[in-house]
Structure formats: C-alpha cells, structure tokens
Amino acid sequence: MKSDILFTTWNCENCSYIKTKINPDAIYEDDFFGKSGQTLSLLNAFSNSGTKKILEKFEFPDHVVTPALYTYDGTMIWEIKDLEAYLKEQGFLNAEKT
C-alpha cells in the first residue's frame, strides 16, 4: 500500500500548524486515501535527537528539520509551503482550515 509519511516533532511550531489542518477523515477513517491512492502516516518525535534518528532510518541523516513529508513516490518535501500545497492537493488538509 502506498503511504505518504509526515514527520513532526512535538515542540515544532510549523508541525503544530500542519497537524491542526489535517483532514479529520484522514485521521479517523482507515479507508481514507489521497488523490493518488495513498494513505497518510504520521511519525512524531519528542526530541530533536529522536527526529534525527527517525530521519536517519529513512536515509535523510543531514536534515533534522520538521515538518517534513516523504511522499509515496520517494520525494522528500522540506519547505512548509510546498508541504502544505502537496497535502492540500492530495486531500489531506481540511478545506475549512486552509
């Protein structure tokens, strides 16, 4: 199954901003899929070192910046505006809060 993976850190302002805008259906419905047929997964760390370890597992060791999005097709999105635009296009953001 295809999945986009959103990486966040608990004390990150932009992470909180994105998480408050996520479409509730993407959170509460197991059968909710994005425009390209993928699910949205969230990996949240409770420290910068935790974020670094998680991103290293995905072979992104030089970046410790969150939010970050690893798309189902292998693209990593670091810029908040690009991340927000992608999630919106895929239907993962709540239309009322965008």
C-alpha positions as CSV (number, residue, x, y, z in Angstrom):
1,M,0.0,0.0,0.0
2,K,1.3,3.5,-0.8
3,S,1.7,5.9,2.0
4,D,2.9,9.5,2.5
5,I,4.8,9.9,5.8
6,L,4.6,13.2,7.7
7,F,7.5,13.7,10.2
8,T,6.9,16.0,13.1
9,T,8.5,17.0,16.4
10,W,6.3,17.8,19.4
11,N,7.8,21.3,20.1
12,C,7.8,22.5,16.4
13,E,5.5,25.4,15.6
14,N,5.1,24.5,11.9
15,C,4.4,20.9,12.9
16,S,1.6,22.0,15.1
17,Y,0.3,24.3,12.4
18,I,0.2,21.4,9.8
19,K,-1.3,18.9,12.3
20,T,-4.2,21.3,13.2
21,K,-5.1,21.5,9.5
22,I,-5.1,17.7,8.7
23,N,-8.5,16.5,7.4
24,P,-10.2,14.6,10.2
25,D,-11.2,11.9,7.8
26,A,-7.5,11.2,7.1
27,I,-7.1,10.6,10.9
28,Y,-10.2,8.7,11.8
29,E,-11.0,6.7,8.7
30,D,-8.9,3.7,8.0
31,D,-10.1,3.7,4.4
32,F,-9.3,7.3,3.6
33,F,-7.0,7.7,0.7
34,G,-5.3,10.7,-1.0
35,K,-5.9,11.7,-4.6
36,S,-3.1,9.3,-5.7
37,G,-4.5,6.4,-3.7
38,Q,-2.1,6.7,-0.8
39,T,-2.7,6.9,3.0
40,L,-1.1,9.5,5.3
41,S,1.1,8.2,8.1
42,L,2.4,10.4,10.9
43,L,5.7,9.9,12.8
44,N,6.1,12.2,15.7
45,A,9.3,12.5,17.8
46,F,9.6,14.0,21.3
47,S,13.0,15.5,20.8
48,N,15.3,16.8,18.0
49,S,17.6,13.7,18.6
50,G,14.6,11.5,18.1
51,T,13.7,13.3,14.9
52,K,17.3,12.8,13.7
53,K,17.2,9.1,14.4
54,I,13.9,8.6,12.6
55,L,15.0,10.6,9.6
56,E,18.3,8.6,9.5
57,K,16.2,5.4,9.2
58,F,14.7,6.9,6.0
59,E,18.2,7.8,4.8
60,F,17.9,11.5,5.4
61,P,20.7,11.9,8.0
62,D,21.7,15.5,7.2
63,H,18.2,17.0,7.9
64,V,16.7,17.5,11.3
65,V,14.1,19.9,10.2
66,T,10.4,19.2,10.6
67,P,7.8,19.1,9.4
68,A,9.0,17.0,6.5
69,L,7.0,14.8,4.2
70,Y,8.2,11.7,2.5
71,T,5.8,11.0,-0.4
72,Y,4.8,7.6,-1.6
73,D,6.8,8.1,-4.7
74,G,10.1,8.8,-2.8
75,T,10.1,12.6,-2.8
76,M,11.1,14.4,0.4
77,I,9.4,17.8,0.9
78,W,11.0,20.1,3.5
79,E,9.6,23.6,2.7
80,I,6.4,24.3,4.7
81,K,4.6,26.0,1.8
82,D,5.4,23.1,-0.6
83,L,4.4,20.6,2.1
84,E,1.1,22.3,2.7
85,A,0.4,22.6,-1.0
86,Y,1.0,18.9,-1.6
87,L,-1.2,17.8,1.3
88,K,-3.9,20.1,0.2
89,E,-3.7,18.8,-3.4
90,Q,-3.9,15.3,-2.2
91,G,-7.0,16.0,0.0
92,F,-5.2,15.5,3.3
93,L,-5.9,19.0,4.6
94,N,-9.2,20.2,5.9
95,A,-10.7,22.6,3.3
96,E,-12.3,24.7,6.1
97,K,-8.8,25.4,7.6
98,T,-6.7,26.0,4.5
